[in-house]
Amino acid sequence: MLAVSVIVDKIDRRILLNLLHKLLDKTSPNLFKLLENHQALAKIAAIIPLLIISLLTPIALNNYLWLQELILVICNLAILVKVALFLAALLDVLLGIARMRGLNKKLPVKSIIQLIKVFLFIITTILLISTVLNKSPLYFLSGLGAMAAVLLLVFKDTILGFVAGVQLAANQMVGRGDWIEMPKYGADGEVLEVALTTVQVQNWDKTITMIPTYALISDSFKNWRGMEQSGGRRIKRSIHIDITSIRFLDHEMLDHLTKIECINNYLLDKQQQLDSDNKLIDGDLNNTANGRKLTNVGTFRAYLEFYLKNHPMVNQDMTLIVRQLAATENGLPIELYLFCTDQRWAAYESIQADLFDHIYAVLPEFKLRAFQSPTGHDFSQLTRN
């Protein structure tokens, strides 16, 4: 009996499995790799010798009933375990196929697979116990109702995680590859996996944060997917102008600024409009308090708007605003609110830096100064004077 099972096992593994491996390797190499990685074929092959032993045992040990029963029980237990392991491996293969096809970005595939595995091993455990005690599985299943409270307590995280995973997928709240921020858990990075009980996030410093799946339902988090799909990444930064450098434009300054190509027409049109309005004023226009006049900070704000509207890396289909905020002890903030076309982090930072490099460098053209607190160099110059 043992000799037959050993021979069958050798034939099974060396001939049938090799033929099946070669066939799958040629027809479905990706499926073959998944089956090979999870040893699914090897696990199903191990069941065949056990089946042969269980079939031959009643014949070979007809006169030894106690030994016959013992071997049959052991074989049945081994078959149950091998079948459970094969089904678990098959579920892992299905998960791999779902990942290759990108289904795990839309559905909580891993959560579903893990939940099925939990039920699979619970059923396997019940069948193992019923086999050992020679009781019907229904005998043990009938007692599960009384243990419902205990089971709910034991599998609380599993149940909550599964429900949360379904909600996350149904509402498309988060998926694999999304960039999320969740300060409560120290998470700021890309979602690697949405599992049954945890969500794995790789932070930008390459550390890994594990978040309970149900926390994404009960707590708030920021998902940057909208930015990635919008075609632009926001730049929102202010430049602080020294208020003491703000003044009206005189004729010399006006002539100088009209040489700037992008605001030439703006200045001419604006000056004509102001001259027309000032004709209606009876007061002395030589007094700066009378009439309307252009200022260097207003012209600078208009220049920034024209400059950004003609910048190749600024998304012209999205919001673009240059606005003046309330003055503070740090000067007058001029805020730029725009979206750059390149969403990649390094490129985004480079574009933002280039924009503000230019803005700070062009300030003297408008006789404006950026505000900054006095430094050691400023104090040393003061003591020299």
Buried (B, 14 or more C-beta within 10 A) or exposed (E): BEEBBEEBBEEBBEEBBEEBBEEBEEEEEEBBBBBBEBBBBBBBBBBBBBBBBBEBBEEBBEEEEEEBBEBBBBBBBBBBBBBBBBBBBBBBBBBBBBBEEEEBBBBBBBBBBBBBBBEBBEBBEBBBEBBEEEEEEEEBEEEEEEEEEEEEEEBEBBBBBBBBBBBBBEEEBBBBEBBBBBEEBEBBBBBBBBBBBBBBBBBEEEEEBEBBBBBBBEEEBEBBBEBEEBEBBBBEBBBBBBBEBBBEBEEEBBEBBBEBEEBEEBBEEBBEEBEEEBEEEEEEBEEEEEBBBBBBBBBBBBBBBBBBEEBEBBBBEBEBEBEBEEEEEBBBBBEBBBBBBBBEEEBBEBBBEEBBEEBEEBBEBBBBBBBEEEEEEEEEEEEEE
